[in-house]
Amino acid sequence: MPEFLRSFENLEWIPMSSNRGTAVAFNRGIAAAVGCNYVFLLNNDTELEPQCLFHLVQALETKEDYSVAVPKLLRWSDSRYLDGVGDEILLGGGAYRLGNGELDAGQYDLQQPVFSACAAAALYRMSLFEDIGNFDEDFFAYREDVDLCLRAQLHGHRCIYVPMARVRHHGSATMRTPAHSWIIRLSTRNQGLAVLKTYPASTLLRLLPQLVLFQILWLAFAAHRKALLGYCLGVIDALRALPRTLIKRANIQSRRRLNGQAFLRLLENSEGQIWRAQTSPQNLQPSRLLGIYFRFFKPPKRVRAIYSENP
């Protein structure tokens, strides 16, 4: 056990013989928490502010129709700026951390639903994993949390953002940069597999233009960041994983509780939140990729308000 962990009481240390990926590590922890009501996942590049876990547990205790609670993530280097307040997903399949890089001016100070948790710091009901299964270990790392919440949404589970719970997050501490070729490779593979597994057939067909455009823009982003090889390898990895993914898809689609239309509405709301963040006056560095995407596809008209009222 590392020396710094010895100061913690009632700590069970579960060593891993090798780096088998984030999803495997999460699942090992979840398995060790059998019998508990909740499991809290936390990355090693985070620091909790006082009462953070209390506020997350309180949120799920008082909102029984929610299965996941996420805190306000603040940038490690400057806590005046947000690292994120939960993840949202485009109709085209790309996942984005809501509020990332924005000045924290109180625009996200109301408790609200979000589409997905960023597992850098998130509280889950154990009953969620009993219902939909654990993290997909084939993902290794990156987007495994979004994949889990896509499956959760199909089963009617919801995620709540809790602003009073605050965590400082370094982000990409292991790879040093979010545009590392290995990250691009895993993200390319995993975001494609997550969409293929979870989008109902009617949704896939209806959103084919958005899905194609996002892949073109993601390819351009990878090339601009000198990670074109990582993108190409990610596509190859996705094709290799296709047979197993189709088997998973059949199981997921046979058990889902939401129909294609209801799931599409959730995605439309989620994309709307990304558009709001992209055009927010607090967003000092809006994404060029998203700017191009929204030139082709205007944000959905049905967008829930997130600044003015509680859910």
C-alpha positions as CSV (number, residue, x, y, z in Angstrom):
1,M,0.0,0.0,0.0
2,P,1.3,3.5,-0.8
3,E,2.5,5.3,2.3
4,F,0.1,8.2,1.9
5,L,-2.9,5.9,2.1
6,R,-1.9,4.5,5.5
7,S,-3.3,7.6,7.3
8,F,-6.9,6.7,6.2
9,E,-9.0,4.5,8.5
10,N,-11.1,1.6,7.3
11,L,-9.4,1.6,4.0
12,E,-9.4,-1.6,1.8
13,W,-6.5,-1.5,-0.6
14,I,-7.1,-3.5,-3.8
15,P,-3.8,-3.7,-5.8
16,M,-3.8,-4.4,-9.5
17,S,-1.0,-6.5,-10.9
18,S,-1.0,-4.5,-14.2
19,N,-2.7,-1.6,-15.9
20,R,-5.9,-3.2,-17.1
21,G,-7.7,0.1,-17.6
22,T,-10.1,2.4,-15.8
23,A,-13.2,0.3,-16.5
24,V,-11.7,-2.8,-14.9
25,A,-10.5,-0.8,-11.9
26,F,-13.9,0.7,-11.4
27,N,-15.6,-2.7,-11.6
28,R,-13.2,-4.1,-9.0
29,G,-14.1,-1.4,-6.7
30,I,-17.9,-1.9,-7.3
31,A,-17.5,-5.6,-6.7
32,A,-15.9,-4.8,-3.3
33,A,-18.8,-2.5,-2.4
34,V,-21.4,-5.2,-2.5
35,G,-23.9,-4.6,0.3
36,C,-23.5,-0.9,0.2
37,N,-26.2,1.5,-1.0
38,Y,-23.8,3.8,-2.9
39,V,-20.4,3.7,-4.6
40,F,-18.3,6.8,-5.1
41,L,-15.8,6.8,-7.9
42,L,-12.9,9.2,-7.7
43,N,-9.9,9.7,-9.9
44,N,-6.4,10.1,-8.5
45,D,-6.0,13.7,-9.9
46,T,-8.9,15.2,-7.8
47,E,-9.3,16.9,-4.4
48,L,-12.7,17.1,-2.7
49,E,-13.8,20.2,-0.9
50,P,-15.4,19.8,2.5
51,Q,-18.9,18.3,2.6
52,C,-18.7,17.3,-1.0
53,L,-19.7,13.6,-0.4
54,F,-22.4,14.7,2.1
55,H,-24.1,16.9,-0.6
56,L,-24.0,14.1,-3.2
57,V,-25.5,11.5,-0.8
58,Q,-28.1,14.0,0.4
59,A,-29.2,14.7,-3.2
60,L,-29.8,11.0,-4.0
61,E,-31.4,10.4,-0.6
62,T,-33.9,13.2,-1.3
63,K,-34.4,12.5,-5.1
64,E,-35.2,8.8,-5.3
65,D,-35.8,8.9,-9.0
66,Y,-32.2,9.7,-9.7
67,S,-29.4,7.1,-9.7
68,V,-26.3,9.2,-10.2
69,A,-25.1,12.4,-8.7
70,V,-22.2,14.6,-9.9
71,P,-20.4,17.5,-8.3
72,K,-19.2,20.8,-9.7
73,L,-15.7,20.1,-11.1
74,L,-13.3,23.1,-10.8
75,R,-10.0,23.5,-12.6
76,W,-7.0,22.5,-10.5
77,S,-4.9,25.3,-11.8
78,D,-7.5,28.1,-11.2
79,S,-10.7,27.3,-9.3
80,R,-12.4,30.4,-10.7
81,Y,-12.9,28.3,-13.9
82,L,-15.0,25.2,-14.3
83,D,-13.7,21.8,-15.4
84,G,-17.3,20.6,-15.8
85,V,-20.7,20.1,-14.4
86,G,-21.6,16.8,-15.9
87,D,-21.4,15.4,-19.5
88,E,-23.8,15.9,-22.3
89,I,-23.9,14.2,-25.7
90,L,-24.5,15.5,-29.3
91,L,-27.0,13.9,-31.6
92,G,-23.9,13.1,-33.6
93,G,-22.5,11.0,-30.8
94,G,-19.7,13.2,-29.4
95,A,-19.7,13.7,-25.6
96,Y,-18.7,17.0,-24.0
97,R,-18.2,18.1,-20.5
98,L,-20.7,20.8,-19.8
99,G,-19.2,24.1,-18.7
100,N,-15.6,23.1,-19.3
101,G,-13.4,26.2,-19.4
102,E,-16.1,28.6,-18.5
103,L,-15.7,31.2,-15.8
104,D,-17.7,30.1,-12.8
105,A,-20.0,33.1,-12.5
106,G,-23.0,31.3,-10.9
107,Q,-24.5,30.1,-14.2
108,Y,-24.5,26.5,-12.9
109,D,-25.4,27.1,-9.3
110,L,-28.8,25.4,-9.5
111,Q,-29.3,21.7,-9.1
112,Q,-30.3,20.2,-12.5
113,P,-30.4,17.0,-14.5
114,V,-27.5,16.2,-16.8
115,F,-27.2,13.4,-19.3
116,S,-24.1,11.7,-18.0
117,A,-21.6,11.7,-15.1
118,C,-17.9,12.3,-15.5
119,A,-16.6,9.4,-13.5
120,A,-13.6,11.5,-12.4
121,A,-15.9,12.1,-9.4
122,A,-19.4,10.7,-9.2
123,L,-21.8,8.9,-6.8
124,Y,-23.8,6.0,-8.1
125,R,-26.5,3.9,-6.5
126,M,-25.5,0.3,-6.3
127,S,-29.0,-0.6,-7.7
128,L,-28.0,1.0,-11.0
129,F,-25.2,-1.5,-11.6
130,E,-27.5,-4.3,-10.5
131,D,-30.0,-3.2,-13.2
132,I,-27.8,-2.4,-16.2
133,G,-24.5,-4.0,-15.4
134,N,-21.1,-2.5,-14.7
135,F,-18.7,-0.5,-16.9
136,D,-17.8,-2.1,-20.2
137,E,-14.2,-3.4,-19.7
138,D,-13.6,-3.6,-23.4
139,F,-13.5,0.2,-23.4
140,F,-10.3,0.2,-21.2
141,A,-10.5,3.9,-20.6
142,Y,-12.2,7.1,-21.9
143,R,-16.0,7.3,-22.6
144,E,-16.7,4.3,-20.4
145,D,-18.6,6.6,-18.1
146,V,-20.7,8.0,-21.0
147,D,-21.4,4.5,-22.3
148,L,-22.7,3.5,-18.8
149,C,-25.0,6.6,-18.6
150,L,-26.3,6.0,-22.2
151,R,-27.3,2.5,-21.0
152,A,-28.7,4.0,-17.8
153,Q,-30.9,6.5,-19.7
154,L,-32.3,3.7,-21.9
155,H,-33.4,2.0,-18.7
156,G,-35.0,5.2,-17.2
157,H,-32.2,6.1,-14.8
158,R,-31.4,9.7,-14.4
159,C,-28.3,11.8,-13.4
160,I,-28.4,14.9,-11.2
161,Y,-25.8,17.7,-10.9
162,V,-25.2,19.0,-7.4
163,P,-23.5,22.4,-7.4
164,M,-22.9,22.5,-3.6
165,A,-20.6,19.5,-4.0
166,R,-17.3,20.7,-5.3
167,V,-14.2,18.9,-6.5
168,R,-10.9,20.3,-8.0
169,H,-9.8,18.3,-11.0
170,H,-6.5,18.3,-12.7
171,G,-7.6,16.5,-15.8
172,S,-5.5,14.3,-18.1
173,A,-2.8,14.0,-15.4
174,T,-1.6,10.7,-16.6
175,M,-1.3,11.5,-20.3
176,R,-0.4,15.2,-19.7
177,T,-2.5,16.4,-22.6
178,P,-6.2,15.7,-23.6
179,A,-5.1,15.5,-27.2
180,H,-2.5,12.7,-26.7
181,S,-2.7,10.2,-29.7
182,W,-3.5,7.4,-27.3
183,I,-6.5,9.3,-25.9
184,I,-7.7,10.1,-29.4
185,R,-7.4,6.5,-30.3
186,L,-9.4,5.3,-27.3
187,S,-12.0,8.1,-27.6
188,T,-12.5,7.5,-31.3
189,R,-13.1,3.8,-30.8
190,N,-15.2,4.1,-27.6
191,Q,-17.5,6.9,-28.7
192,G,-18.4,5.0,-31.8
193,L,-19.0,1.7,-30.0
194,A,-21.1,3.4,-27.3
195,V,-23.4,4.9,-30.0
196,L,-23.7,1.7,-31.9
197,K,-24.5,-0.2,-28.7
198,T,-27.1,2.2,-27.3
199,Y,-28.8,4.2,-30.1
200,P,-32.1,2.4,-31.1
201,A,-32.2,1.6,-34.8
202,S,-34.7,4.3,-35.6
203,T,-32.5,6.8,-33.9
204,L,-29.4,5.7,-35.8
205,L,-31.2,6.1,-39.1
206,R,-32.7,9.5,-38.3
207,L,-29.4,10.9,-37.0
208,L,-27.1,9.5,-39.7
209,P,-26.3,13.0,-41.1
210,Q,-25.2,14.2,-37.7
211,L,-23.2,11.1,-37.0
212,V,-21.3,11.3,-40.3
213,L,-20.6,15.1,-39.9
214,F,-19.3,14.6,-36.4
215,Q,-16.9,11.9,-37.5
216,I,-15.6,14.2,-40.2
217,L,-15.1,17.0,-37.7
218,W,-13.5,14.6,-35.2
219,L,-11.1,13.4,-37.9
220,A,-10.2,17.0,-38.7
221,F,-9.6,17.7,-35.0
222,A,-7.3,14.7,-34.7
223,A,-5.4,15.8,-37.7
224,H,-5.0,19.3,-36.4
225,R,-3.7,18.0,-33.1
226,K,-1.2,15.7,-35.0
227,A,-3.1,12.6,-33.8
228,L,-4.3,11.4,-37.1
229,L,-2.6,8.0,-36.6
230,G,-4.5,7.7,-33.3
231,Y,-7.8,8.4,-35.0
232,C,-7.1,5.8,-37.7
233,L,-6.1,3.2,-35.2
234,G,-9.3,3.9,-33.2
235,V,-11.4,3.3,-36.3
236,I,-9.6,0.0,-36.9
237,D,-10.0,-1.0,-33.2
238,A,-13.8,-0.2,-33.5
239,L,-14.1,-2.4,-36.6
240,R,-12.3,-5.3,-34.8
241,A,-14.7,-4.9,-31.9
242,L,-17.7,-4.9,-34.1
243,P,-18.8,-8.5,-33.8
244,R,-18.7,-8.4,-30.0
245,T,-20.4,-5.0,-29.9
246,L,-23.3,-6.2,-32.0
247,I,-23.9,-9.0,-29.5
248,K,-23.9,-6.4,-26.7
249,R,-26.2,-4.2,-28.7
250,A,-28.8,-7.0,-29.1
251,N,-28.9,-7.5,-25.4
252,I,-29.1,-3.8,-24.6
253,Q,-31.8,-3.1,-27.1
254,S,-33.9,-6.1,-26.0
255,R,-33.9,-4.8,-22.4
256,R,-34.3,-1.1,-22.8
257,R,-37.3,0.7,-21.3
258,L,-37.4,3.8,-23.5
259,N,-38.6,3.8,-27.1
260,G,-36.6,5.4,-29.9
261,Q,-38.7,8.7,-29.7
262,A,-38.3,9.1,-26.0
263,F,-34.5,8.5,-26.3
264,L,-34.3,11.0,-29.2
265,R,-35.9,13.7,-27.0
266,L,-33.2,13.0,-24.3
267,L,-30.5,13.4,-26.9
268,E,-32.1,16.6,-28.2
269,N,-32.1,18.1,-24.7
270,S,-28.5,17.1,-24.2
271,E,-27.3,18.6,-27.5
272,G,-29.2,21.8,-26.5
273,Q,-27.2,22.0,-23.3
274,I,-24.0,21.8,-25.3
275,W,-25.2,24.6,-27.6
276,R,-26.0,26.8,-24.6
277,A,-22.5,26.2,-23.1
278,Q,-21.0,26.8,-26.6
279,T,-22.7,30.2,-26.9
280,S,-22.5,31.2,-23.2
281,P,-20.8,34.6,-22.5
282,Q,-18.8,32.9,-19.8
283,N,-17.3,30.5,-22.4
284,L,-14.1,32.4,-23.4
285,Q,-12.8,29.7,-25.8
286,P,-15.8,28.2,-27.7
287,S,-15.0,25.0,-29.6
288,R,-14.3,25.4,-33.3
289,L,-15.6,21.9,-33.9
290,L,-18.9,22.6,-32.3
291,G,-19.1,26.0,-34.1
292,I,-19.0,24.2,-37.4
293,Y,-21.3,21.4,-36.3
294,F,-24.0,23.9,-35.2
295,R,-23.7,25.8,-38.5
296,F,-25.0,22.6,-40.2
297,F,-27.4,21.5,-37.5
298,K,-29.3,24.1,-35.6
299,P,-29.9,23.3,-31.9
300,P,-33.1,21.5,-31.2
301,K,-36.1,23.7,-30.3
302,R,-37.0,21.6,-27.3
303,V,-34.3,22.6,-24.8
304,R,-34.9,22.6,-21.1
305,A,-34.0,25.7,-19.1
306,I,-31.0,25.2,-16.9
307,Y,-30.3,28.7,-15.6
308,S,-33.6,29.7,-14.0
309,E,-35.3,26.8,-12.3
310,N,-34.7,23.6,-10.4
311,P,-35.8,20.3,-12.0
